[in-house]
Amino acid sequence: CLIASGIMKLNLANPATGSQMLLEIDDDRKLAVFMDRKIGQEVPADGLGDEFAGYQFRITGGLDKQGFPMKQGIQVAHRVRVLLGKQKGFFRPSRKGERRRRSVRGCIVAQDIAVLNMVLTKHGEQPLPKLDTVVPRRLGPKRANNIRKLFNLTKDDDVRKYVIRREIPGKDGKKARSKAPKIQRLITPARLQRKRHEKNLKKRWAEKSKAEAAEYAKLLAARKAASRQARLSKKSKKSAKVADKKE
């Protein structure tokens, strides 16, 4: 949807707590500090109000009034058409290696930006309840190494005992149940056996290829010897005929 001219939405996020807050600013003096800034730059937020004194945010992206996203690396303040491959949020190819020309916004903030995304990098003097509220994670880590990192486990510990389960309340009088993700990259005895089997298969294929190459080389040498012998016999017969004619 289109946003009225002069209004910019600031989407502020705090990665440490997982909380967000949305501000709608229509005062050009408050937005002046963000103009001509690029994605990745840190901006002081003192001009947004007294409660933001000392706070600092980093620009991570944004959308213009027509919904085109800003793209890092395009050093312009307007919209351009660039040739893109597979890039999340910009282009999803239907075939491998496909590229298309897509309209994207430059990485420089201008008046046409409708939504500006930023993350908190430095806390200020006063706390902000909307950003300081800790939002619990709905899902835990799924990969085995990430679970080990979260609980500070060693390789000898059983990762399956530390998977974070999600409780699902029962409906219509049914019993509540819990769900857990399937652990990715988990090394199990079955996986080790599979790797040994694959290694043995590769070894057998290499030995078979080597034996077939040796057999082919032997057959090729025999054919070359037979061909050479045929040439020599033909040459000897021809020389014998010439000697008979001379006599």
N, C-alpha and C positions, 0 to 999 in steps of 0.2 A: 504494500500500500504506500501511497505517496505521503510525505510528511511536509507540513507547511514550511515555507521558506523562513530561515532564521532560527529554527528549532533544531537542536542537536541532542541526541540521546547519548549519554555516557554510561557505558556498561562497566562497572568497577567490580573486580573480583579479587578475592584474597585466597591464594592457593593453599596457605597454611591451614585455614579453617574450612575451605570449601564453600564459603558464603559469597553472595553477590548482592549488589545494589544498583538500581537504575535511577539516573538523574536526567531530567529534561531541562535543558538550559536554553533560554531564548535571549539571553543578554550577550550581545557581541563583545562587551568588555570582558566578561568572564571566559568567553571562548577564545579570546585573542591569544592566550598563552599556548593554545594547542595548534594554532595556525602555522603552516610551513614546517611543522615537525614531521619526522619520518618514523616509520615503524621501527621499533627497537630503542627509540630514544626515551629517556626518563624526563618527566615533566613535573614540576612542583604544582601542587593543587591548592596553594594558599588562596588563589583568586576565586575559588568556588564558594568560599564562605569561611566564617570563623571556626567552624567545627573541623575544617580540613587544614588548619594551620600546621605546618610541618610535615604534612603527608606528601609522598612522592609516588607517582605511578609510571609504569612503562607501557607505551603504546604497543599493542599486539596486532591490531587490524581494525577493519571497519567496513561499512557499506555506504554507498552513495544513495541518493534519493530514489534511484531506479532499481536498487537492490544489487548492483554489481560490486563484488568484493575488492578490497585493496590487496595488492600483491607485492610482497617484498622483492626488492631488486629492480623495480621499474621506477626510475628516478624522475617521475613527472607528477604533476598535481591534477591531471585530467584523465579521461578514459582513453584507452588505446586498445587495439586489436593485436594480439600476439599469438604466435604459433606455439601451442602447448601439447605436450605428451600426457602421460598418465600423471595427474596431480590431484590429490584429494581436495575437494571443494571447488575445483576449477574445471576439470575435464575428466570424464571416465570413458576410456576407449572401449569400443565393442570388439575390436580385434587387437592382437598383439602388435605393438609398434605403430599403432594408428596415432596420427596427430591432427589436430584441428585448430583453426584460428578462432580465438575466443576474446570477447570484450572483457577487460579487467580494468580496475582502477589503479592508478599509480600509488606508490607508498608514501606520498606526501599529503598531509592533511590540508584540506581546502574548505571553502564555504559550502561546496556541494555534498560534503559528507553528512549523512543523516544519523548514523550510529557509529560510535567510536568505542572500541574495546580496549580496556586497560587492566593491568594487574598491579597490585600493591607491592611496592619495593621497600618503602620506608614508612614507619608509623610516625604519627604526629603527637601533639601534646594531649589532645582529648581523645578518648576512645570512641569508636563508631560502632554502636550496637549491631547494625546490620552487617558489618564486615567482621566483627569480632565473635559473632555467634558461631559456634562449632557445629557444622552440619555432619552428622555421622555418614560414613561411606555405606552406600547400599550394598555394594559388592566388594568382596575381598580379592586379593591377588589370585591369579589362576596358574601362572607358570611356576614350576617347582623352585627355580632359583629366587624368584621374587618372594615366595613364601618363606624360604630360608632367610632371606634378607630381613623380612618383617619381624620374624621371631628370633633372629640371631642364632640360627641353627647351624650345625656342622653337617658334613656329608654323611656321617654315620647315623644321624637322627632320621626317624621315619616322618617324611613330610605329610603323609596321609592323615596323621593324627592331628595336624595343625590347620587343616582346611577350615576356612570360615564358612559356617552354614547359615543359611537364611531361613528364618522362620516364616511360614505361610499359614495364616489363620484359617481354620476350617469354615466352610460355608454350609448353611442349612443343617446345622447340628453335626456336621462331620468332624472327625478328629483333625487337629492341626498337624501339619507335617513340616518337614524342613528339606531344603534343597542345598546341594553343594556342587560346585563346578567340577568338571573333569580336569584333573591335573595334567597340564601340558608339559612335555619334555621330561616325563618321569622315567627314571631308569629302573626297570623291573627285571626279574630273571627271564621273563618271556622276551623282553627287548634285547637282553644280552644274548640269548639263544638265537634270536632272529639275526642279530649282527654277525654272530659266528657262522650261521648258515649262509648269509650273504657273502661273507669272506671266503668260505669254502667254495661257493658257487663261482666266484670270480677266479679263484685259484684253478678250479677245474676247467673253466672256460679258457684260461691262459694256457694251461697244459694242452688242451685239445687243439687250440689254434697253433701252438708250437709244433705239435705232432703232425697236424695237417700241412703246415708250411714245410716241414722236413720231408714229408711224403711227396708233396708237389715238387720240391726241388729235386728229389731223387728221380721222379718221373720225367721232369724236364731235362735232366742230365742224360737219362737213357734215350729220350727222343733226339737230343742233339747228337749223341754218339751214333745212333742208328742213321740219322741224316748224313752225318759225316762219312760213315762207312759206305752209304749208298753212293755218295758223290765220288769217293775214291774208287769204288768198283766200276762206276760208269766211266771214269777217267781212264782207268787201266784198260777197259775193254776198247775204248776209242783209240788209245795209243797202240793196242795190239792190232787193230784193223789197219791203221796207217802203216805199221811195219809189214804186214802181209802184202799190202798193195805195192810197196817199194820192192819187195822181193820178186 
